[in-house]
Amino acid sequence: MTNPLILPFMEWARRLRFPTLFKLTAAAFAVSVLWPFDPIPFIDEIVLGLGTLLLANWKQRKPPPLPGQGREPPR
């Protein structure tokens, strides 16, 4: 069940690309770990949601084709 208080934030974060999403997740995690009290409400849930989005956006890239394979030169 989604939390209606953090749903708009997660919808916004879903549109971010990988480097920005990683930086935002790392910053939220650091805030959650370094401060003993919760300076931002639901920071733990936000970190878990951002981590889920981060893993969902993590794609393996195809290795570059070896020389002599792939496209043929134009004739």
C-alpha positions in Angstrom: 0.0 0.0 0.0 1.4 3.3 -1.0 1.7 6.2 1.5 -0.3 9.1 0.2 2.0 11.6 1.8 5.1 10.6 -0.1 3.4 9.5 -3.4 3.8 12.9 -5.1 7.5 12.9 -4.3 8.0 9.4 -5.7 6.1 10.3 -8.8 8.5 13.2 -9.3 11.6 11.0 -8.5 10.4 8.4 -11.0 11.2 10.8 -13.9 14.8 11.4 -12.8 17.7 9.8 -14.7 20.2 7.5 -13.0 23.0 9.9 -11.9 20.6 12.4 -10.4 18.5 9.7 -8.7 21.7 8.1 -7.3 22.8 11.4 -5.8 19.4 12.1 -4.3 19.2 8.6 -2.8 22.7 8.9 -1.4 21.9 12.3 0.2 18.7 11.0 1.7 20.4 7.9 3.1 23.2 10.1 4.6 20.6 12.3 6.3 18.8 9.3 7.6 21.9 7.7 9.0 23.9 10.7 10.4 21.1 12.4 12.3 19.7 10.5 15.3 16.3 12.0 15.0 14.1 12.3 11.9 14.6 15.8 10.5 12.4 15.0 7.6 9.2 13.1 8.1 9.1 9.6 6.5 12.8 9.9 5.5 13.2 6.1 5.9 10.3 5.4 3.6 11.7 7.9 1.1 15.1 6.2 1.1 13.5 2.8 0.5 11.4 4.2 -2.3 14.4 5.9 -3.9 16.4 2.8 -3.6 13.7 0.8 -5.3 13.6 3.3 -8.2 17.4 3.3 -8.4 17.5 -0.5 -8.8 14.6 -0.3 -11.3 16.5 2.2 -13.5 19.8 0.2 -13.3 20.3 -1.4 -16.7 23.2 -3.5 -18.0 24.7 -2.0 -21.0 25.5 -4.2 -24.0 29.2 -4.8 -24.6 30.6 -3.0 -27.7 30.8 -5.2 -30.8 34.1 -6.8 -31.5 36.1 -5.6 -34.6 34.8 -7.3 -37.7 31.4 -7.9 -36.2 28.3 -5.9 -36.3 27.5 -3.5 -39.2 29.1 -4.0 -42.5 30.6 -0.9 -44.1 28.5 0.9 -46.8 29.3 -0.1 -50.4 
